[in-house]
Amino acid sequence: EAGVTQFPSHSVIEKGQTVTLRCDPISGHDNLYWYRRVMGKEIKFLLHFVKESKQDESGMPNNRFLAERTGGTYSTLKVQPAELEDSGVYFCASSPTGTVYEQYFGPGTRLTVT
Amino acid sequence: GQNIDQPTEMTATEGAIVQINCTYQTSGFNGLFWYQQHAGEAPTFLSYNVLDGLEEKGRFSSFLSRSKGYSYLLLKELQMKDSASYLCAVRNSGYALNFGKGTSLLVTP
């Protein structure tokens, strides 16, 4: 069974540009999460989808971040316009319906804003 | 808010036992998780505790005391491949995980 995949693995963009990160969850997982880790800090929750619906977006830092999950399969996270403080590693995770604990993480996308 | 503390770094010898502590102060509690993360890779699930006590899974065990806001991860018979970052995370309500900064464990020969 394929794990959670994320694309790209690395992205370097200039301040003010737009970047779109993609996450493909494990097939059949209704729950999809986005997290990010800024340098020197802990991994922080951004938002949670159940199928195509946003269940919890309390961790989204501001309106420059837009997450979508059309069709309830893969998800995208767009940052527009990017700022220097957006640099970090963005992780995606997924879990099946009814699972109370384990979230399966992807390897992350390392975003560098210069 | 949440406050999850764990040591930044630890070093242990191959074959030994190491205990990584985690203390937490959170606004709610619905389970404590330990993840392992090798550099550049995905965090991988190790254990989950929601009731007080010890959960054992092979060489790894995890303990929880909810009244003390305390957990530890115990790694036995350390191997070189256990060198990694160990992340403590608490789930409040909902599904979001709240992570500590992680403990970087170095296993030496």
gemmi code that builds the backbone of each chain (N, CA, C; Angstrom):
import gemmi

chains = {
    "A": [
        ("GLU", (0.864, -1.197, 0.000), (0.000, 0.000, 0.000), (0.895, 1.241, 0.000)),
        ("ALA", (0.624, 2.165, -0.916), (1.416, 3.378, -0.992), (1.102, 4.245, 0.210)),
        ("GLY", (2.137, 4.955, 0.677), (1.949, 5.859, 1.798), (1.480, 7.216, 1.329)),
        ("VAL", (1.499, 8.167, 2.224), (1.146, 9.547, 1.887), (2.289, 10.129, 1.061)),
        ("THR", (1.935, 10.734, -0.052), (2.967, 11.342, -0.889), (2.730, 12.840, -0.993)),
        ("GLN", (3.820, 13.564, -1.141), (3.739, 15.013, -1.234), (4.624, 15.486, -2.378)),
        ("PHE", (4.169, 16.537, -3.019), (4.905, 17.088, -4.153), (4.818, 18.604, -4.116)),
        ("PRO", (5.908, 19.333, -4.384), (7.253, 18.799, -4.588), (7.920, 18.458, -3.251)),
        ("SER", (9.094, 17.885, -3.306), (9.827, 17.624, -2.059), (10.511, 18.897, -1.577)),
        ("HIS", (10.915, 19.719, -2.526), (11.536, 20.997, -2.191), (10.995, 22.066, -3.134)),
        ("SER", (10.887, 23.280, -2.608), (10.487, 24.409, -3.441), (11.178, 25.663, -2.932)),
        ("VAL", (11.816, 26.368, -3.849), (12.453, 27.634, -3.503), (11.797, 28.720, -4.344)),
        ("ILE", (11.207, 29.697, -3.682), (10.520, 30.777, -4.404), (10.917, 32.103, -3.790)),
        ("GLU", (10.628, 33.157, -4.522), (10.919, 34.491, -4.008), (9.701, 35.046, -3.269)),
        ("LYS", (9.983, 35.910, -2.348), (8.917, 36.601, -1.619), (7.955, 37.242, -2.624)),
        ("GLY", (6.677, 37.060, -2.361), (5.660, 37.632, -3.240), (5.135, 36.672, -4.286)),
        ("GLN", (5.864, 35.587, -4.518), (5.400, 34.597, -5.501), (4.367, 33.668, -4.868)),
        ("THR", (3.819, 32.826, -5.723), (2.806, 31.866, -5.299), (3.370, 30.449, -5.399)),
        ("VAL", (3.017, 29.625, -4.432), (3.439, 28.223, -4.479), (2.246, 27.347, -4.116)),
        ("THR", (2.144, 26.222, -4.785), (1.082, 25.259, -4.489), (1.707, 23.921, -4.145)),
        ("LEU", (1.373, 23.432, -2.975), (1.858, 22.142, -2.502), (0.742, 21.124, -2.661)),
        ("ARG", (1.143, 19.903, -2.983), (0.132, 18.871, -3.193), (0.358, 17.710, -2.240)),
        ("CYS", (-0.725, 17.119, -1.812), (-0.685, 15.940, -0.950), (-1.641, 14.888, -1.478)),
        ("ASP", (-1.128, 13.677, -1.637), (-1.975, 12.531, -1.972), (-2.027, 11.613, -0.755)),
        ("PRO", (-3.188, 11.504, -0.124), (-3.284, 10.672, 1.076), (-3.292, 9.193, 0.705)),
        ("ILE", (-3.248, 8.359, 1.703), (-3.405, 6.925, 1.483), (-4.816, 6.688, 0.941)),
        ("SER", (-4.913, 5.855, -0.080), (-6.195, 5.606, -0.723), (-7.251, 5.166, 0.284)),
        ("GLY", (-8.401, 5.829, 0.241), (-9.495, 5.456, 1.136), (-9.533, 6.216, 2.445)),
        ("HIS", (-8.489, 6.998, 2.717), (-8.485, 7.772, 3.955), (-9.333, 9.027, 3.789)),
        ("ASP", (-10.369, 9.153, 4.599), (-11.231, 10.321, 4.511), (-10.635, 11.544, 5.201)),
        ("ASN", (-9.812, 11.294, 6.221), (-9.241, 12.406, 6.981), (-7.894, 12.809, 6.397)),
        ("LEU", (-7.719, 14.096, 6.178), (-6.456, 14.621, 5.661), (-6.098, 15.860, 6.452)),
        ("TYR", (-4.834, 15.947, 6.842), (-4.357, 17.029, 7.704), (-3.144, 17.706, 7.064)),
        ("TRP", (-3.034, 19.000, 7.337), (-1.819, 19.727, 6.977), (-1.181, 20.250, 8.269)),
        ("TYR", (0.134, 20.095, 8.338), (0.941, 20.620, 9.439), (2.135, 21.334, 8.826)),
        ("ARG", (2.800, 22.170, 9.622), (4.062, 22.711, 9.154), (5.019, 22.880, 10.318)),
        ("ARG", (6.295, 22.823, 9.968), (7.346, 23.020, 10.958), (8.241, 24.142, 10.485)),
        ("VAL", (8.200, 25.234, 11.220), (9.094, 26.351, 10.959), (10.405, 26.078, 11.679)),
        ("MET", (11.515, 26.536, 11.102), (12.848, 26.262, 11.657), (12.902, 26.538, 13.158)),
        ("GLY", (13.345, 25.523, 13.897), (13.551, 25.699, 15.323), (12.297, 25.591, 16.159)),
        ("LYS", (11.174, 25.399, 15.505), (9.921, 25.300, 16.253), (9.323, 23.900, 16.136)),
        ("GLU", (8.236, 23.699, 16.839), (7.578, 22.412, 16.777), (6.677, 22.310, 15.547)),
        ("ILE", (6.304, 21.096, 15.202), (5.322, 20.880, 14.143), (3.981, 21.425, 14.627)),
        ("LYS", (3.353, 22.247, 13.772), (2.078, 22.860, 14.158), (0.974, 22.495, 13.177)),
        ("PHE", (-0.172, 22.226, 13.722), (-1.367, 21.880, 12.958), (-1.854, 23.088, 12.179)),
        ("LEU", (-2.247, 22.849, 10.921), (-2.848, 23.900, 10.104), (-4.349, 23.659, 9.926)),
        ("LEU", (-4.705, 22.495, 9.315), (-6.127, 22.225, 9.155), (-6.396, 20.756, 8.896)),
        ("HIS", (-7.671, 20.420, 8.971), (-8.147, 19.048, 8.870), (-9.339, 18.995, 7.924)),
        ("PHE", (-9.230, 18.108, 6.932), (-10.344, 17.823, 6.028), (-10.977, 16.485, 6.405)),
        ("VAL", (-12.298, 16.418, 6.315), (-12.980, 15.144, 6.263), (-13.615, 15.084, 4.883)),
        ("LYS", (-13.118, 14.166, 4.076), (-13.454, 14.136, 2.652), (-13.157, 15.528, 2.077)),
        ("GLU", (-14.127, 16.165, 1.459), (-13.812, 17.468, 0.851), (-14.119, 18.647, 1.770)),
        ("SER", (-14.618, 18.385, 2.961), (-15.027, 19.456, 3.867), (-13.949, 19.809, 4.872)),
        ("LYS", (-13.802, 21.096, 5.121), (-12.864, 21.547, 6.149), (-13.512, 21.353, 7.514)),
        ("GLN", (-12.947, 20.445, 8.287), (-13.484, 20.149, 9.615), (-12.948, 21.111, 10.663)),
        ("ASP", (-11.685, 21.492, 10.502), (-11.015, 22.343, 11.487), (-9.909, 23.090, 10.769)),
        ("GLU", (-10.032, 24.404, 10.700), (-8.974, 25.174, 10.072), (-8.415, 26.211, 11.047)),
        ("SER", (-8.456, 25.871, 12.309), (-8.050, 26.795, 13.355), (-6.567, 27.134, 13.328)),
        ("GLY", (-5.760, 26.299, 12.685), (-4.324, 26.535, 12.664), (-3.825, 27.321, 11.459)),
        ("MET", (-4.693, 27.642, 10.538), (-4.258, 28.396, 9.353), (-3.805, 29.780, 9.801)),
        ("PRO", (-2.591, 30.174, 9.427), (-2.018, 31.408, 9.979), (-2.672, 32.691, 9.490)),
        ("ASN", (-3.090, 32.726, 8.244), (-3.705, 33.944, 7.697), (-4.334, 33.628, 6.344)),
        ("ASN", (-4.929, 34.632, 5.733), (-5.667, 34.387, 4.491), (-4.765, 34.281, 3.267)),
        ("ARG", (-3.461, 34.273, 3.456), (-2.573, 33.991, 2.333), (-2.502, 32.488, 2.053)),
        ("PHE", (-3.025, 31.709, 2.954), (-3.002, 30.258, 2.824), (-4.398, 29.762, 2.438)),
        ("LEU", (-4.445, 28.955, 1.370), (-5.714, 28.393, 0.919), (-5.547, 26.901, 0.683)),
        ("ALA", (-6.341, 26.120, 1.384), (-6.290, 24.664, 1.214), (-7.576, 24.196, 0.557)),
        ("GLU", (-7.420, 23.239, -0.338), (-8.581, 22.667, -1.015), (-8.433, 21.156, -1.098)),
        ("ARG", (-9.566, 20.511, -1.192), (-9.571, 19.056, -1.364), (-10.803, 18.688, -2.203)),
        ("THR", (-10.782, 19.136, -3.413), (-11.883, 18.885, -4.331), (-12.016, 17.393, -4.610)),
        ("GLY", (-13.234, 16.876, -4.481), (-13.452, 15.460, -4.750), (-13.062, 14.567, -3.605)),
        ("GLY", (-12.520, 15.143, -2.564), (-12.188, 14.348, -1.390), (-11.025, 13.403, -1.543)),
        ("THR", (-10.192, 13.638, -2.565), (-9.013, 12.768, -2.720), (-7.768, 13.543, -2.341)),
        ("TYR", (-7.015, 14.029, -3.339), (-5.796, 14.766, -3.019), (-6.143, 16.167, -2.539)),
        ("SER", (-5.176, 16.808, -1.932), (-5.359, 18.168, -1.423), (-4.224, 19.057, -1.909)),
        ("THR", (-4.526, 20.330, -2.032), (-3.505, 21.320, -2.337), (-3.504, 22.402, -1.269)),
        ("LEU", (-2.336, 22.947, -1.038), (-2.172, 24.070, -0.120), (-1.438, 25.156, -0.890)),
        ("LYS", (-2.130, 26.260, -1.097), (-1.542, 27.354, -1.867), (-1.167, 28.494, -0.939)),
        ("VAL", (0.008, 29.042, -1.161), (0.469, 30.203, -0.396), (0.636, 31.346, -1.392)),
        ("GLN", (-0.140, 32.419, -1.168), (-0.141, 33.520, -2.114), (-0.497, 34.834, -1.430)),
        ("PRO", (0.363, 35.822, -1.426), (1.772, 35.760, -1.823), (2.638, 35.230, -0.681)),
        ("ALA", (3.697, 34.548, -1.032), (4.562, 33.972, -0.005), (5.382, 35.058, 0.688)),
        ("GLU", (5.601, 34.866, 1.982), (6.440, 35.741, 2.783), (7.610, 34.933, 3.343)),
        ("LEU", (8.628, 35.633, 3.801), (9.828, 34.953, 4.308), (9.496, 33.988, 5.440)),
        ("GLU", (8.558, 34.396, 6.303), (8.247, 33.576, 7.483), (7.472, 32.310, 7.139)),
        ("ASP", (7.108, 32.161, 5.869), (6.406, 30.942, 5.452), (7.373, 29.786, 5.211)),
        ("SER", (8.647, 30.071, 5.221), (9.639, 29.013, 5.019), (9.519, 27.962, 6.098)),
        ("GLY", (9.639, 26.715, 5.700), (9.548, 25.613, 6.652), (9.242, 24.321, 5.915)),
        ("VAL", (8.930, 23.304, 6.684), (8.549, 22.018, 6.104), (7.058, 21.818, 6.319)),
        ("TYR", (6.357, 21.563, 5.244), (4.909, 21.367, 5.283), (4.622, 19.875, 5.171)),
        ("PHE", (3.988, 19.347, 6.202), (3.653, 17.924, 6.245), (2.166, 17.736, 6.001)),
        ("CYS", (1.869, 16.648, 5.340), (0.505, 16.203, 5.168), (0.377, 14.855, 5.871)),
        ("ALA", (-0.787, 14.590, 6.416), (-1.039, 13.306, 7.059), (-2.458, 12.870, 6.726)),
        ("SER", (-2.711, 11.582, 6.824), (-4.064, 11.093, 6.595), (-4.396, 9.970, 7.564)),
        ("SER", (-5.686, 9.765, 7.742), (-6.142, 8.659, 8.591), (-7.513, 8.207, 8.100)),
        ("PRO", (-7.837, 6.934, 8.312), (-9.143, 6.442, 7.846), (-10.260, 6.861, 8.793)),
        ("THR", (-11.470, 6.766, 8.318), (-12.638, 7.069, 9.146), (-12.695, 6.107, 10.311)),
        ("GLY", (-13.000, 6.651, 11.489), (-13.151, 5.803, 12.662), (-11.868, 5.578, 13.416)),
        ("THR", (-10.741, 5.914, 12.815), (-9.478, 5.753, 13.530), (-9.365, 6.837, 14.583)),
        ("VAL", (-9.119, 6.439, 15.789), (-9.040, 7.442, 16.839), (-7.635, 7.923, 17.081)),
        ("TYR", (-6.668, 7.259, 16.493), (-5.354, 7.766, 16.808), (-4.403, 7.920, 15.630)),
        ("GLU", (-3.928, 6.877, 15.043), (-2.762, 7.010, 14.183), (-3.013, 7.864, 12.958)),
        ("GLN", (-2.152, 8.850, 12.775), (-2.117, 9.640, 11.554), (-0.840, 9.264, 10.818)),
        ("TYR", (-0.990, 9.002, 9.519), (0.137, 8.608, 8.693), (0.672, 9.840, 7.977)),
        ("PHE", (1.944, 10.122, 8.195), (2.524, 11.345, 7.657), (3.250, 11.102, 6.346)),
        ("GLY", (3.244, 12.146, 5.519), (4.086, 12.161, 4.337), (5.460, 12.708, 4.682)),
        ("PRO", (6.385, 12.674, 3.718), (7.755, 13.114, 3.989), (7.922, 14.619, 4.052)),
        ("GLY", (6.897, 15.361, 3.651), (6.956, 16.803, 3.755), (7.459, 17.486, 2.492)),
        ("THR", (7.111, 18.751, 2.379), (7.648, 19.634, 1.342), (8.423, 20.730, 2.044)),
        ("ARG", (9.698, 20.840, 1.685), (10.522, 21.903, 2.266), (10.369, 23.143, 1.415)),
        ("LEU", (9.794, 24.182, 1.997), (9.574, 25.440, 1.285), (10.564, 26.486, 1.780)),
        ("THR", (11.263, 27.085, 0.845), (12.188, 28.170, 1.169), (11.745, 29.405, 0.411)),
        ("VAL", (11.472, 30.462, 1.150), (11.082, 31.738, 0.547), (12.248, 32.702, 0.718)),
        ("THR", (12.757, 33.218, -0.403), (13.944, 34.092, -0.337), (13.582, 35.542, -0.656)),
    ],
    "B": [
        ("GLY", (-4.135, 27.353, 25.947), (-2.986, 27.044, 25.098), (-2.383, 25.726, 25.486)),
        ("GLN", (-1.322, 25.368, 24.801), (-0.660, 24.109, 25.110), (0.817, 24.342, 25.362)),
        ("ASN", (1.369, 23.509, 26.205), (2.777, 23.542, 26.489), (3.249, 22.109, 26.599)),
        ("ILE", (4.066, 21.690, 25.666), (4.553, 20.314, 25.649), (6.066, 20.365, 25.668)),
        ("ASP", (6.663, 19.807, 26.705), (8.107, 19.902, 26.887), (8.769, 18.541, 26.838)),
        ("GLN", (9.879, 18.479, 26.150), (10.708, 17.289, 26.112), (12.158, 17.749, 25.930)),
        ("PRO", (13.116, 16.919, 26.358), (14.511, 17.342, 26.231), (14.891, 17.511, 24.768)),
        ("THR", (15.806, 18.416, 24.537), (16.205, 18.708, 23.162), (17.060, 17.593, 22.572)),
        ("GLU", (18.013, 17.124, 23.357), (18.945, 16.106, 22.863), (19.234, 15.078, 23.949)),
        ("MET", (19.495, 13.855, 23.501), (19.947, 12.803, 24.400), (20.944, 11.930, 23.645)),
        ("THR", (21.858, 11.351, 24.399), (22.831, 10.419, 23.823), (22.812, 9.143, 24.642)),
        ("ALA", (22.867, 8.007, 23.974), (22.880, 6.731, 24.671), (23.736, 5.751, 23.876)),
        ("THR", (24.113, 4.680, 24.539), (25.008, 3.693, 23.933), (24.218, 2.534, 23.343)),
        ("GLU", (24.704, 2.030, 22.245), (24.096, 0.863, 21.605), (23.929, -0.275, 22.623)),
        ("GLY", (22.744, -0.878, 22.640), (22.462, -1.967, 23.566), (21.870, -1.525, 24.886)),
        ("ALA", (21.939, -0.238, 25.167), (21.451, 0.288, 26.449), (19.946, 0.575, 26.380)),
        ("ILE", (19.448, 1.134, 27.481), (18.054, 1.554, 27.582), (18.032, 3.077, 27.740)),
        ("VAL", (17.084, 3.734, 27.081), (16.957, 5.181, 27.231), (15.496, 5.533, 27.455)),
        ("GLN", (15.283, 6.534, 28.300), (13.930, 7.004, 28.590), (13.819, 8.459, 28.168)),
        ("ILE", (12.860, 8.760, 27.323), (12.635, 10.126, 26.867), (11.349, 10.626, 27.502)),
        ("ASN", (11.466, 11.697, 28.277), (10.326, 12.217, 29.017), (9.592, 13.301, 28.251)),
        ("CYS", (8.326, 13.429, 28.563), (7.491, 14.465, 27.961), (6.496, 14.937, 29.020)),
        ("THR", (6.454, 16.222, 29.257), (5.442, 16.777, 30.149), (4.542, 17.710, 29.337)),
        ("TYR", (3.299, 17.771, 29.729), (2.367, 18.577, 28.951), (1.386, 19.307, 29.851)),
        ("GLN", (0.992, 20.471, 29.383), (-0.097, 21.234, 30.000), (-0.980, 21.668, 28.845)),
        ("THR", (-2.134, 21.067, 28.736), (-3.011, 21.368, 27.608), (-4.414, 21.647, 28.097)),
        ("SER", (-5.191, 22.280, 27.247), (-6.545, 22.681, 27.628), (-7.513, 21.511, 27.598)),
        ("GLY", (-7.137, 20.405, 27.040), (-7.961, 19.208, 27.019), (-7.042, 18.031, 26.752)),
        ("PHE", (-7.552, 16.833, 26.919), (-6.707, 15.670, 26.675), (-7.526, 14.543, 26.077)),
        ("ASN", (-7.027, 14.050, 24.951), (-7.703, 12.941, 24.287), (-6.679, 11.982, 23.698)),
        ("GLY", (-5.542, 11.879, 24.375), (-4.544, 10.909, 23.938), (-3.168, 11.527, 23.748)),
        ("LEU", (-2.144, 10.730, 24.019), (-0.757, 11.160, 23.833), (-0.070, 10.201, 22.889)),
        ("PHE", (0.694, 10.754, 21.973), (1.312, 9.993, 20.893), (2.825, 10.177, 20.915)),
        ("TRP", (3.518, 9.152, 20.487), (4.942, 9.265, 20.212), (5.178, 8.899, 18.752)),
        ("TYR", (5.967, 9.755, 18.099), (6.360, 9.523, 16.712), (7.879, 9.514, 16.641)),
        ("GLN", (8.396, 8.764, 15.684), (9.831, 8.755, 15.385), (10.027, 9.422, 14.023)),
        ("GLN", (11.055, 10.250, 13.943), (11.329, 10.893, 12.665), (12.822, 10.872, 12.379)),
        ("HIS", (13.204, 10.173, 11.312), (14.570, 10.250, 10.827), (14.688, 11.478, 9.936)),
        ("ALA", (15.895, 12.015, 9.882), (16.129, 13.272, 9.156), (15.636, 13.164, 7.715)),
        ("GLY", (14.827, 14.134, 7.324), (14.346, 14.195, 5.953), (13.231, 13.225, 5.612)),
        ("GLU", (12.748, 12.504, 6.624), (11.707, 11.511, 6.366), (10.409, 11.880, 7.073)),
        ("ALA", (9.378, 11.089, 6.822), (8.090, 11.315, 7.463), (8.120, 10.861, 8.917)),
        ("PRO", (7.452, 11.585, 9.801), (7.257, 11.060, 11.158), (6.476, 9.750, 11.088)),
        ("THR", (6.897, 8.759, 11.852), (6.186, 7.478, 11.867), (5.673, 7.188, 13.264)),
        ("PHE", (4.470, 6.685, 13.333), (3.779, 6.428, 14.591), (4.477, 5.322, 15.377)),
        ("LEU", (4.673, 5.591, 16.670), (5.255, 4.576, 17.562), (4.226, 4.060, 18.561)),
        ("SER", (3.530, 4.991, 19.234), (2.649, 4.542, 20.314), (1.579, 5.569, 20.609)),
        ("TYR", (0.565, 5.088, 21.310), (-0.580, 5.916, 21.694), (-1.028, 5.507, 23.093)),
        ("ASN", (-1.179, 6.489, 23.966), (-1.695, 6.245, 25.316), (-2.858, 7.186, 25.567)),
        ("VAL", (-3.962, 6.636, 26.053), (-5.078, 7.493, 26.447), (-5.456, 7.229, 27.903)),
        ("LEU", (-5.118, 6.043, 28.401), (-5.330, 5.712, 29.816), (-3.983, 5.633, 30.518)),
        ("ASP", (-4.009, 5.820, 31.822), (-2.782, 5.741, 32.604), (-2.179, 4.351, 32.501)),
        ("GLY", (-0.859, 4.320, 32.496), (-0.193, 3.032, 32.508), (0.806, 2.882, 31.396)),
        ("LEU", (1.283, 1.667, 31.266), (2.351, 1.342, 30.340), (1.804, 0.553, 29.153)),
        ("GLU", (2.202, 0.983, 27.955), (1.892, 0.244, 26.736), (3.199, -0.275, 26.171)),
        ("GLU", (3.290, -1.578, 25.961), (4.534, -2.154, 25.461), (4.357, -2.678, 24.053)),
        ("LYS", (5.361, -2.380, 23.238), (5.317, -2.827, 21.839), (6.735, -3.142, 21.422)),
        ("GLY", (7.129, -4.385, 21.610), (8.471, -4.788, 21.234), (9.513, -4.093, 22.084)),
        ("ARG", (10.496, -3.471, 21.435), (11.564, -2.793, 22.179), (11.122, -1.444, 22.731)),
        ("PHE", (9.953, -0.965, 22.272), (9.477, 0.351, 22.685), (8.305, 0.221, 23.650)),
        ("SER", (8.313, 1.061, 24.684), (7.198, 1.133, 25.621), (6.886, 2.600, 25.863)),
        ("SER", (5.631, 2.893, 26.158), (5.262, 4.267, 26.482), (4.371, 4.248, 27.709)),
        ("PHE", (4.610, 5.248, 28.563), (3.911, 5.354, 29.834), (3.177, 6.676, 29.888)),
        ("LEU", (2.024, 6.671, 30.559), (1.245, 7.897, 30.715), (0.720, 8.025, 32.134)),
        ("SER", (0.839, 9.254, 32.679), (0.155, 9.628, 33.914), (-0.602, 10.906, 33.615)),
        ("ARG", (-1.910, 10.792, 33.505), (-2.720, 11.966, 33.161), (-2.761, 12.976, 34.301)),
        ("SER", (-2.771, 12.492, 35.539), (-2.834, 13.416, 36.675), (-1.569, 14.260, 36.772)),
        ("LYS", (-0.467, 13.714, 36.325), (0.800, 14.448, 36.385), (1.151, 15.132, 35.067)),
        ("GLY", (0.361, 14.906, 34.049), (0.681, 15.494, 32.747), (2.038, 15.036, 32.263)),
        ("TYR", (2.260, 13.738, 32.313), (3.601, 13.197, 32.106), (3.544, 11.906, 31.316)),
        ("SER", (4.495, 11.767, 30.405), (4.651, 10.542, 29.639), (6.131, 10.278, 29.433)),
        ("TYR", (6.466, 9.038, 29.213), (7.811, 8.747, 28.746), (7.772, 7.652, 27.703)),
        ("LEU", (8.789, 7.683, 26.859), (9.019, 6.642, 25.857), (10.285, 5.916, 26.270)),
        ("LEU", (10.194, 4.616, 26.370), (11.324, 3.793, 26.794), (11.788, 2.959, 25.608)),
        ("LEU", (13.052, 3.080, 25.284), (13.618, 2.300, 24.185), (14.651, 1.337, 24.771)),
        ("LYS", (14.449, 0.054, 24.539), (15.355, -0.960, 25.063), (16.249, -1.494, 23.955)),
        ("GLU", (17.364, -2.090, 24.374), (18.282, -2.738, 23.422), (18.542, -1.824, 22.225)),
        ("LEU", (19.013, -0.641, 22.544), (19.189, 0.376, 21.523), (20.037, -0.115, 20.356)),
        ("GLN", (19.599, 0.298, 19.174), (20.342, -0.006, 17.952), (20.727, 1.313, 17.289)),
        ("MET", (21.741, 1.257, 16.447), (22.207, 2.475, 15.782), (21.076, 3.129, 14.996)),
        ("LYS", (20.203, 2.301, 14.426), (19.122, 2.847, 13.609), (18.074, 3.603, 14.432)),
        ("ASP", (18.172, 3.511, 15.765), (17.240, 4.248, 16.626), (17.632, 5.721, 16.744)),
        ("SER", (18.784, 6.080, 16.217), (19.162, 7.497, 16.194), (18.159, 8.242, 15.319)),
        ("ALA", (17.435, 9.165, 15.946), (16.343, 9.855, 15.259), (15.797, 10.916, 16.199)),
        ("SER", (14.813, 11.647, 15.710), (14.087, 12.587, 16.560), (12.814, 11.914, 17.042)),
        ("TYR", (12.503, 12.071, 18.319), (11.310, 11.464, 18.904), (10.351, 12.579, 19.326)),
        ("LEU", (9.167, 12.523, 18.777), (8.193, 13.595, 18.938), (7.056, 13.152, 19.844)),
        ("CYS", (6.803, 13.953, 20.857), (5.670, 13.751, 21.748), (4.545, 14.655, 21.257)),
        ("ALA", (3.329, 14.131, 21.178), (2.207, 14.932, 20.694), (0.965, 14.614, 21.510)),
        ("VAL", (0.174, 15.640, 21.776), (-1.066, 15.488, 22.536), (-2.242, 15.858, 21.654)),
        ("ARG", (-3.294, 15.047, 21.743), (-4.534, 15.383, 21.047), (-5.519, 15.915, 22.076)),
        ("ASN", (-6.030, 17.108, 21.843), (-6.998, 17.696, 22.770), (-8.393, 17.194, 22.403)),
        ("SER", (-9.210, 18.040, 21.864), (-10.464, 17.598, 21.279), (-10.246, 17.588, 19.780)),
        ("GLY", (-11.137, 17.052, 19.040), (-10.925, 17.012, 17.607), (-9.798, 16.067, 17.237)),
        ("TYR", (-9.189, 16.287, 16.111), (-8.184, 15.376, 15.586), (-6.777, 15.979, 15.546)),
        ("ALA", (-6.654, 17.280, 15.762), (-5.349, 17.921, 15.616), (-4.364, 17.415, 16.657)),
        ("LEU", (-3.127, 17.178, 16.231), (-2.049, 16.804, 17.142), (-1.245, 18.049, 17.484)),
        ("ASN", (-0.924, 18.189, 18.778), (-0.087, 19.283, 19.248), (1.254, 18.697, 19.643)),
        ("PHE", (2.293, 19.089, 18.931), (3.598, 18.477, 19.082), (4.514, 19.260, 20.012)),
        ("GLY", (5.405, 18.535, 20.684), (6.556, 19.144, 21.304), (7.616, 19.374, 20.238)),
        ("LYS", (8.747, 19.961, 20.630), (9.790, 20.265, 19.657), (10.592, 19.039, 19.246)),
        ("GLY", (10.429, 17.956, 19.990), (11.155, 16.737, 19.646), (12.448, 16.591, 20.404)),
        ("THR", (12.825, 15.340, 20.613), (14.086, 14.994, 21.264), (14.967, 14.282, 20.257)),
        ("SER", (16.138, 14.841, 20.000), (17.078, 14.225, 19.071), (17.931, 13.220, 19.835)),
        ("LEU", (17.778, 11.946, 19.498), (18.506, 10.876, 20.166), (19.663, 10.415, 19.300)),
        ("LEU", (20.842, 10.395, 19.884), (22.018, 9.877, 19.198), (22.444, 8.597, 19.890)),
        ("VAL", (22.506, 7.514, 19.149), (22.978, 6.238, 19.680), (24.428, 6.045, 19.219)),
        ("THR", (25.302, 5.848, 20.171), (26.727, 5.698, 19.861), (27.186, 4.252, 20.058)),
        ("PRO", (28.220, 3.846, 19.338), (28.701, 2.456, 19.455), (29.268, 2.168, 20.842)),
    ],
}
model = gemmi.Model(1)
for chain_id, residues in chains.items():
    chain = gemmi.Chain(chain_id)
    for i, (resn, *xyz) in enumerate(residues, 1):
        res = gemmi.Residue()
        res.name, res.seqid = resn, gemmi.SeqId(i, " ")
        for name, pos in zip(("N", "CA", "C"), xyz):
            atom = gemmi.Atom()
            atom.name, atom.element = name, gemmi.Element(name[0])
            atom.pos, atom.b_iso = gemmi.Position(*pos), 0.0
            res.add_atom(atom)
        chain.add_residue(res)
    model.add_chain(chain)
structure = gemmi.Structure()
structure.add_model(model)
structure.setup_entities()
